[in-house]
């Protein structure tokens, strides 16, 4: 498909956010009698799902300590449920299994899930938690657990299958998806800050509106827009903190245990919920018996036929990247996301054995898989959804991206003149105004 010289809407990124926004935008315009004039083009330097969305582990959950995140995710879960076949979505549920230090936080999540009508069960106290878990898994043996939040909705989706389904929906709605087109910059109006054209490695496209949904590459596009590398943040005590880097990076490590996915089924032979375990009990290597950590740690895992095994991950670690470093390519051909560290492999497989007796000695079955990667995070590790340069909507998901399938519908609503209350807590202005999201005791930066 040739590159057009003009397009009304240019969406950059053919991942979960770009495709979802384009699809829902086409629907909004059609419903208003402007279908023939929709003229939406999606550009991607690779192919559909070539970036972070295409190697996401696919977990869909509502388990957030932050009320704004929880309400936003409840909306997205509803979108996943609207067409599970097209989105390759498996509504098996989700479990947050936690130690006493997180008990109060998780209890708050449960109460607020009830308040918004999101179905879940909450089990408290070590004896009751042990009974509940062994009722699901006879070989459950995790220690240091005093609460279990079992979300009955949520689950996981198969990454590329869901993106292919979403791209079909978008194309059927009249969206043009152009693969292999790299964006190199923007032209701005002579008498305004608005973008007048998108520059690519195959020519320029004049446009009226731009949407940027590029996942871990957002810092590069932020620079193309000429936006500030640092910001000021008003703390909860009213103190202003200046020159805070806008972006920082974390390396996410995930892997697969090459066993039959049916190896991890419940006592009644059904597929289990996605399992997330945090604990402060000491973790010892299943391979060497040596102590791995005595600090709070966490893992998540699930049986997955797409990955052909038991797939999951653990806590990420920071990547030191100077704020003025040249643009990086987080998912380039020599990127480290496809090779997990030996420390991760030992920790994750040992954690599985810590939780289930069936995984003892199974570290030998670890399998490298295209999963994980580098995530680009905002100062507080929560998303920024906002308009810049008058006509450029930036979807900076801060690595919460894949599960947020519904954000595209909300962005499309705002582009066409509406205002989403669900997106309001995620404006850039929250930093300077001190409207910060609460922080939990989770060992994961996005919780």
Backbone torsions as a table, in degrees:
resi	resn	phi	psi	omega
1	UNK	NA	122.9	-176.8
2	UNK	-68.1	153.9	178.2
3	UNK	-73.0	125.5	179.2
4	UNK	-74.7	153.3	177.1
5	UNK	-82.3	-22.3	179.1
6	UNK	-140.5	150.2	173.4
7	UNK	-156.5	141.4	-179.3
8	UNK	-68.7	-46.2	180.0
9	UNK	-123.0	128.9	174.1
10	UNK	-115.4	119.9	178.6
11	UNK	-107.3	125.9	-177.9
12	UNK	-104.1	118.9	-179.9
13	UNK	111.8	118.1	179.8
14	UNK	-104.2	47.8	173.1
15	UNK	-106.0	-158.2	-173.3
16	UNK	-61.3	-41.5	-176.1
17	UNK	-77.6	-43.7	-179.4
18	UNK	-62.9	-47.0	-178.1
19	UNK	-68.3	-41.7	-179.6
20	UNK	-64.5	-43.2	179.2
21	UNK	-62.5	-46.0	-178.8
22	UNK	-62.0	-44.3	-179.4
23	UNK	-62.1	-49.3	-177.7
24	UNK	-71.8	-31.5	176.6
25	UNK	-64.6	-42.2	177.3
26	UNK	-60.4	-40.7	178.6
27	UNK	-66.2	-40.0	177.9
28	UNK	-61.6	-45.9	-177.7
29	UNK	-67.3	-39.2	179.4
30	UNK	-64.3	-41.2	-178.8
31	UNK	-64.8	-19.4	179.1
32	UNK	-101.7	14.8	176.5
33	UNK	76.9	20.5	-177.6
34	UNK	-118.8	24.3	-176.5
35	UNK	-57.6	-42.9	-178.1
36	UNK	-68.0	-21.2	-178.6
37	UNK	-103.3	9.2	-176.1
38	UNK	-59.0	-53.0	172.5
39	UNK	50.2	63.8	-178.3
40	UNK	-108.8	128.2	179.2
41	UNK	-121.5	129.4	174.0
42	UNK	-104.4	129.3	178.6
43	UNK	-112.7	140.1	173.3
44	UNK	-145.4	135.3	-178.7
45	UNK	-69.5	-20.5	175.3
46	UNK	-112.3	-124.5	178.0
47	UNK	-123.5	174.1	174.4
48	UNK	-54.7	125.2	177.9
49	UNK	74.6	17.4	-178.1
50	UNK	-75.4	-13.9	-178.0
51	UNK	-104.1	-140.1	-172.6
52	UNK	-62.7	-38.8	-177.0
53	UNK	-61.8	-33.9	-175.9
54	UNK	-76.1	-13.0	176.6
55	UNK	-121.4	16.2	177.3
56	UNK	-66.1	148.0	178.3
57	UNK	-72.2	-18.9	169.8
58	UNK	91.6	9.5	-178.5
59	UNK	-67.1	135.2	177.6
60	UNK	-121.2	115.8	-173.9
61	UNK	-145.1	163.6	174.9
62	UNK	-112.1	2.2	-171.5
63	UNK	-72.4	85.4	177.1
64	UNK	-133.4	138.6	176.5
65	UNK	-74.3	-23.0	-175.8
66	UNK	-87.3	122.1	-178.2
67	UNK	-55.0	-40.7	-178.4
68	UNK	-64.5	-39.6	178.3
69	UNK	-67.7	-39.9	-178.5
70	UNK	-63.8	-43.4	179.4
71	UNK	-68.2	-38.4	178.5
72	UNK	-64.8	-41.3	-179.1
73	UNK	-71.7	-32.2	175.6
74	UNK	-60.0	-39.2	176.6
75	UNK	-63.7	-44.4	-178.2
76	UNK	-66.9	-37.8	177.3
77	UNK	-59.6	-38.5	177.0
78	UNK	-61.3	-36.4	178.0
79	UNK	-69.3	-41.8	175.9
80	UNK	-58.3	-41.6	-176.7
81	UNK	-72.1	-17.5	-176.2
82	UNK	-68.7	-25.8	-179.9
83	UNK	-154.4	69.0	-174.8
84	UNK	-60.8	-30.3	-179.4
85	UNK	-68.9	-49.0	-179.6
86	UNK	-63.9	-36.5	-177.4
87	UNK	-90.0	3.2	-179.4
88	UNK	50.0	49.4	-173.0
89	UNK	-101.8	135.6	-178.4
90	UNK	-117.3	103.7	-174.1
91	UNK	-82.9	65.7	-175.3
92	UNK	-88.6	-8.9	-177.2
93	UNK	93.6	-179.1	-174.1
94	UNK	-150.5	141.8	-180.0
95	UNK	-124.3	127.8	170.5
96	UNK	-105.2	112.1	-174.7
97	UNK	-112.7	121.4	-162.6
98	UNK	-137.5	160.7	176.1
99	UNK	-89.8	178.0	-175.2
100	UNK	-62.6	-33.8	-178.5
101	UNK	-62.6	-21.6	179.6
102	UNK	-104.5	-0.2	-173.4
103	UNK	-55.8	-49.9	-177.4
104	UNK	-62.8	-41.7	179.8
105	UNK	-62.7	-46.6	-176.8
106	UNK	-69.1	-34.9	175.5
107	UNK	-61.5	-37.9	177.2
108	UNK	-64.5	-40.4	177.6
109	UNK	-60.6	-44.9	-179.7
110	UNK	-60.5	-46.6	-178.9
111	UNK	-61.8	-39.9	-178.1
112	UNK	-77.8	-27.2	171.6
113	UNK	-64.8	-42.2	176.0
114	UNK	-59.4	-40.1	-176.6
115	UNK	-64.7	-28.7	179.9
116	UNK	-101.5	8.8	176.6
117	UNK	76.1	25.7	179.2
118	UNK	-96.8	113.0	-169.5
119	UNK	-69.4	127.9	175.0
120	UNK	-158.2	159.7	174.0
121	UNK	-112.9	146.0	-179.9
122	UNK	-127.8	122.2	-179.2
123	UNK	-113.6	132.5	-175.4
124	UNK	-124.1	148.5	178.5
125	UNK	90.7	137.0	-175.8
126	UNK	-56.7	-45.6	-179.1
127	UNK	-62.0	-44.5	-179.3
128	UNK	-68.6	-36.2	177.2
129	UNK	-63.9	-42.4	178.8
130	UNK	-62.5	-43.3	178.6
131	UNK	-63.7	-40.8	-179.1
132	UNK	-64.3	-44.4	-176.7
133	UNK	-71.9	-38.8	177.3
134	UNK	-71.6	-19.7	171.8
135	UNK	-68.3	-25.2	175.6
136	UNK	-92.5	-43.2	-176.6
137	UNK	-130.1	114.7	-179.4
138	UNK	-57.8	-30.3	-173.3
139	UNK	-99.0	16.9	179.6
140	UNK	-64.3	131.3	-176.3
141	UNK	-144.0	15.4	-179.6
142	UNK	-63.8	144.4	179.9
143	UNK	-112.1	162.3	176.7
144	UNK	76.4	25.4	-176.6
145	UNK	-107.5	124.5	179.0
146	UNK	-125.7	0.1	174.2
147	UNK	-152.2	146.2	175.9
148	UNK	-133.2	119.3	173.0
149	UNK	-104.4	113.6	-177.0
150	UNK	-107.9	101.1	176.8
151	UNK	-78.6	125.4	-177.8
152	UNK	-81.0	-22.2	173.4
153	UNK	-97.5	179.5	-175.1
154	UNK	84.5	-173.7	-177.9
155	UNK	149.7	-125.0	177.3
156	UNK	-157.0	163.3	176.7
157	UNK	-130.9	155.9	176.5
158	UNK	-82.5	121.4	-167.3
159	UNK	-55.4	-64.5	-174.9
160	UNK	-67.9	-34.7	178.9
161	UNK	-63.0	-40.0	179.5
162	UNK	-68.3	-38.1	179.1
163	UNK	-69.0	-37.4	176.5
164	UNK	-65.1	-39.3	176.3
165	UNK	-64.3	-41.3	179.3
166	UNK	-67.5	-39.3	178.9
167	UNK	-66.7	-35.0	176.1
168	UNK	-63.9	-43.4	177.7
169	UNK	-59.2	-44.4	-178.5
170	UNK	-64.5	-46.4	-179.8
171	UNK	-63.0	-41.4	178.8
172	UNK	-63.9	-24.3	177.9
173	UNK	-86.5	1.4	176.7
174	UNK	100.2	4.6	179.5
175	UNK	-76.8	136.9	174.2
176	UNK	-95.7	125.4	179.4
177	UNK	-110.9	115.8	-177.9
178	UNK	-108.2	111.0	180.0
179	UNK	-91.5	154.3	178.7
180	UNK	74.8	24.1	179.3
181	UNK	-118.1	112.3	-179.0
182	UNK	-93.2	132.6	176.7
183	UNK	-85.0	130.4	-176.8
184	UNK	-111.7	-13.6	180.0
185	UNK	171.0	-173.2	-179.0
186	UNK	-134.1	150.3	168.7
187	UNK	-104.9	142.3	-178.1
188	UNK	-116.8	153.2	-178.0
189	UNK	-64.1	152.2	-179.4
190	UNK	-70.0	-29.1	-174.5
191	UNK	-120.3	18.5	178.6
192	UNK	-156.8	172.5	176.4
193	UNK	-88.9	-1.9	-173.6
194	UNK	-70.0	152.0	174.7
195	UNK	-76.3	129.6	178.1
196	UNK	-102.9	-23.6	179.9
197	UNK	-157.6	151.4	174.2
198	UNK	-103.6	127.4	178.9
199	UNK	-94.4	133.1	179.7
200	UNK	-129.1	172.9	177.9
201	UNK	-75.7	2.3	177.7
202	UNK	-125.7	12.7	179.8
203	UNK	130.1	-174.6	-177.3
204	UNK	-113.1	152.1	178.3
205	UNK	-127.0	115.1	173.4
206	UNK	-69.9	143.8	-174.7
207	UNK	-153.1	163.5	175.7
208	UNK	-99.3	-27.8	-174.5
209	UNK	-152.0	145.0	-179.2
210	UNK	-126.7	138.1	172.5
211	UNK	-119.5	129.2	179.1
212	UNK	-111.7	114.2	178.1
213	UNK	-135.0	71.8	-167.9
214	UNK	-113.4	14.1	175.7
215	UNK	57.7	-125.3	-173.7
216	UNK	-69.6	-8.3	177.4
217	UNK	-89.6	6.7	-172.7
218	UNK	-60.8	-33.9	179.7
219	UNK	-60.3	-38.6	179.4
220	UNK	-62.4	-43.2	-179.0
221	UNK	-73.9	-31.8	173.7
222	UNK	-57.0	-43.0	178.1
223	UNK	-66.9	-40.5	177.6
224	UNK	-59.5	-32.8	179.7
225	UNK	-79.8	-7.2	-179.8
226	UNK	72.3	28.3	-178.8
227	UNK	-87.7	159.4	-170.9
228	UNK	-67.1	140.2	178.7
229	UNK	-76.2	-24.5	178.0
230	UNK	-129.7	157.9	-179.9
231	UNK	-135.8	171.3	174.0
232	UNK	-105.5	140.9	-178.7
233	UNK	-127.4	129.3	175.7
234	UNK	-89.7	116.4	-178.4
235	UNK	-72.3	171.5	-179.0
236	UNK	-64.7	-21.8	177.6
237	UNK	-91.3	5.5	179.1
238	UNK	90.5	-7.3	179.7
239	UNK	-73.0	134.4	177.1
240	UNK	-88.5	131.7	176.6
241	UNK	-112.5	118.3	-174.1
242	UNK	-102.0	162.5	176.1
243	UNK	56.8	40.2	175.6
244	UNK	-83.9	125.3	179.6
245	UNK	-55.9	134.4	-178.8
246	UNK	-69.2	-32.0	-174.2
247	UNK	-129.7	144.1	168.6
248	UNK	-143.4	164.0	-170.8
249	UNK	-122.8	142.2	173.5
250	UNK	-124.9	142.2	174.3
251	UNK	-92.9	122.3	178.3
252	UNK	-100.5	127.6	-179.8
253	UNK	-112.3	130.4	177.9
254	UNK	-139.5	159.9	-179.6
255	UNK	-158.1	-175.6	-176.4
256	UNK	-135.0	135.4	169.2
257	UNK	-93.9	118.4	-173.1
258	UNK	-79.4	72.7	172.4
259	UNK	-123.4	163.4	175.3
260	UNK	-59.5	133.2	179.3
261	UNK	-53.8	-28.8	177.7
262	UNK	-69.1	-6.8	176.8
263	UNK	-64.8	-27.7	178.5
264	UNK	-113.0	77.8	172.9
265	UNK	-116.1	166.3	179.0
266	UNK	-77.7	175.4	-178.4
267	UNK	-58.3	-28.8	179.9
268	UNK	-94.2	10.7	174.0
269	UNK	84.1	10.0	179.5
270	UNK	-95.7	164.7	178.0
271	UNK	-72.7	136.2	-174.9
272	UNK	-82.8	169.3	170.1
273	UNK	-65.6	164.9	167.1
274	UNK	-63.9	134.4	-174.7
275	UNK	-112.9	128.3	175.4
276	UNK	-124.7	120.7	-177.8
277	UNK	-118.2	126.0	169.1
278	UNK	-118.6	139.8	177.7
279	UNK	-159.1	156.8	174.4
280	UNK	-107.6	12.8	174.0
281	UNK	-71.0	144.4	179.2
282	UNK	-58.3	141.4	178.0
283	UNK	-113.2	124.5	179.4
284	UNK	-111.3	149.1	-178.9
285	UNK	-65.3	130.1	175.2
286	UNK	-73.3	-14.1	-177.4
287	UNK	-93.9	-44.5	-173.9
288	UNK	-115.7	-15.5	-176.5
289	UNK	82.1	-2.7	-179.0
290	UNK	-76.9	152.1	177.7
291	UNK	-66.4	128.1	176.2
292	UNK	-92.7	-47.5	179.3
293	UNK	-161.7	149.6	170.8
294	UNK	-112.3	1.7	179.5
295	UNK	-87.4	170.5	175.1
296	UNK	-60.3	129.0	-179.5
297	UNK	-138.9	164.5	-178.5
298	UNK	-152.8	151.1	176.4
299	UNK	-143.3	162.6	172.9
300	UNK	-138.4	151.8	-176.8
301	UNK	-164.8	160.7	-178.8
302	UNK	-164.3	150.1	169.4
303	UNK	-75.6	138.5	-172.7
304	UNK	-147.6	116.8	-178.8
305	UNK	-72.8	-22.9	175.4
306	UNK	-66.1	-44.0	178.3
307	UNK	-85.5	-6.5	177.0
308	UNK	57.5	51.8	178.2
309	UNK	170.4	-157.0	172.2
310	UNK	-101.8	118.5	-173.0
311	UNK	-114.8	147.8	177.2
312	UNK	175.8	-165.1	-176.4
313	UNK	-159.5	-171.3	-177.9
314	UNK	-140.6	-166.4	-177.2
315	UNK	-65.0	140.0	177.6
316	UNK	-79.7	173.7	173.6
317	UNK	-132.7	152.0	-175.9
318	UNK	-69.8	143.0	172.9
319	UNK	-107.2	122.3	-178.5
320	UNK	-76.6	111.8	-177.7
321	UNK	-133.7	111.0	179.3
322	UNK	-56.0	144.3	-175.9
323	UNK	-63.0	-25.2	-178.0
324	UNK	-101.4	15.0	179.4
325	UNK	-64.8	150.6	177.8
326	UNK	-63.1	160.7	-177.7
327	UNK	-55.1	134.6	179.6
328	UNK	-106.0	163.9	176.6
329	UNK	-119.3	89.8	-172.9
330	UNK	-58.4	-26.7	-176.0
331	UNK	-118.6	37.2	178.3
332	UNK	-71.2	172.7	-173.7
333	UNK	-64.5	-22.0	179.9
334	UNK	-109.0	19.4	-178.1
335	UNK	-67.8	147.3	-176.5
336	UNK	-79.4	0.2	-172.6
337	UNK	-68.7	-16.6	-177.9
338	UNK	-89.8	-4.1	179.9
339	UNK	-127.6	101.4	-180.0
340	UNK	-72.9	151.0	-179.1
341	UNK	-71.4	157.1	177.0
342	UNK	-62.4	-34.6	178.9
343	UNK	-63.0	-41.8	178.2
344	UNK	-64.1	-46.5	-177.4
345	UNK	-58.8	-44.9	-180.0
346	UNK	-65.5	-43.4	-178.1
347	UNK	-64.9	-47.7	-174.0
348	UNK	-68.9	-45.2	179.7
349	UNK	-68.0	-33.3	176.5
350	UNK	-69.1	-35.7	177.3
351	UNK	-64.8	-39.3	176.5
352	UNK	-61.1	-42.1	178.7
353	UNK	-68.8	-31.7	175.5
354	UNK	-61.8	-36.9	-176.2
355	UNK	-85.6	-39.8	-174.4
356	UNK	-132.4	132.3	178.3
357	UNK	-62.9	-29.9	-177.2
358	UNK	-61.9	-19.8	-178.3
359	UNK	-93.3	-2.2	178.2
360	UNK	-63.0	130.8	-179.1
361	UNK	79.1	1.0	-177.1
362	UNK	-88.4	3.5	179.3
363	UNK	-59.2	-23.6	179.9
364	UNK	-68.4	-15.3	-178.0
365	UNK	-94.3	7.6	-180.0
366	UNK	-62.0	140.5	-175.9
367	UNK	-131.9	130.4	175.5
368	UNK	-67.8	138.2	-179.0
369	UNK	-145.8	151.8	177.6
370	UNK	-73.5	91.3	-177.6
371	UNK	-156.0	159.1	-177.9
372	UNK	88.8	-140.2	178.3
373	UNK	117.1	-177.4	179.9
374	UNK	-91.9	130.4	177.1
375	UNK	-107.3	139.8	177.7
376	UNK	-100.8	119.0	-171.8
377	UNK	-113.8	148.4	173.6
378	UNK	-77.0	175.1	-178.1
379	UNK	-56.3	-36.1	-179.8
380	UNK	-104.4	8.0	178.4
381	UNK	67.5	18.8	174.2
382	UNK	-117.5	158.4	-171.5
383	UNK	-64.1	158.8	166.7
384	UNK	-122.0	121.3	175.3
385	UNK	-121.8	111.2	-172.9
386	UNK	-163.9	165.1	178.5
387	UNK	-100.3	134.7	177.7
388	UNK	-130.9	157.5	177.8
389	UNK	55.0	28.9	174.4
390	UNK	74.7	-38.5	-174.0
391	UNK	-137.3	31.3	-179.7
392	UNK	-128.7	112.5	178.4
393	UNK	-92.2	120.1	-179.7
394	UNK	-103.4	122.3	174.4
395	UNK	-103.1	95.5	179.6
396	UNK	-103.3	94.6	-167.5
397	UNK	-79.5	-10.6	179.8
398	UNK	52.4	41.6	175.4
399	UNK	67.0	14.8	171.3
400	UNK	-91.7	4.9	-160.5
401	UNK	-54.8	-62.2	-166.8
402	UNK	-55.0	-43.4	-176.8
403	UNK	-67.0	-18.3	-175.3
404	UNK	-88.4	52.0	-179.1
405	UNK	-56.2	-33.1	-175.5
406	UNK	-77.8	-11.2	-178.8
407	UNK	-59.9	-36.7	-179.9
408	UNK	-58.8	-36.8	178.6
409	UNK	-66.2	-39.2	-179.6
410	UNK	-71.3	-38.7	177.0
411	UNK	-64.5	-43.1	178.5
412	UNK	-60.1	-38.2	177.3
413	UNK	-61.7	-41.4	-178.9
414	UNK	-72.4	-37.1	179.5
415	UNK	-62.5	-32.8	-177.7
416	UNK	-93.5	17.8	170.6
417	UNK	107.0	-4.3	179.1
418	UNK	-86.4	-175.1	178.0
419	UNK	-143.4	121.9	-175.8
420	UNK	-96.2	119.6	176.2
421	UNK	-65.7	-28.9	-179.8
422	UNK	-69.1	-29.1	-179.9
423	UNK	-89.4	-14.7	-174.3
424	UNK	-57.4	-38.6	-179.7
425	UNK	-70.3	-1.3	-173.9
426	UNK	-114.1	21.1	176.4
427	UNK	-75.3	155.1	178.0
428	UNK	-61.5	-30.7	-176.3
429	UNK	-63.1	-15.9	-178.1
430	UNK	-61.2	-29.3	-178.4
431	UNK	-68.1	-52.3	-178.2
432	UNK	-67.1	-28.4	-177.6
433	UNK	-91.2	-5.7	178.4
434	UNK	76.0	19.4	178.3
435	UNK	-88.7	69.1	-171.6
436	UNK	-91.8	151.4	177.0
437	UNK	-78.2	144.9	178.6
438	UNK	-65.9	155.8	-177.3
439	UNK	-112.8	134.0	-178.5
440	UNK	-96.7	-176.6	177.8
441	UNK	-95.0	12.5	-179.4
442	UNK	-67.5	147.8	175.2
443	UNK	-77.8	-2.2	-179.9
444	UNK	-97.9	132.5	-175.6
445	UNK	-64.8	-22.6	-177.7
446	UNK	-91.8	11.0	178.1
447	UNK	-119.5	NA	NA
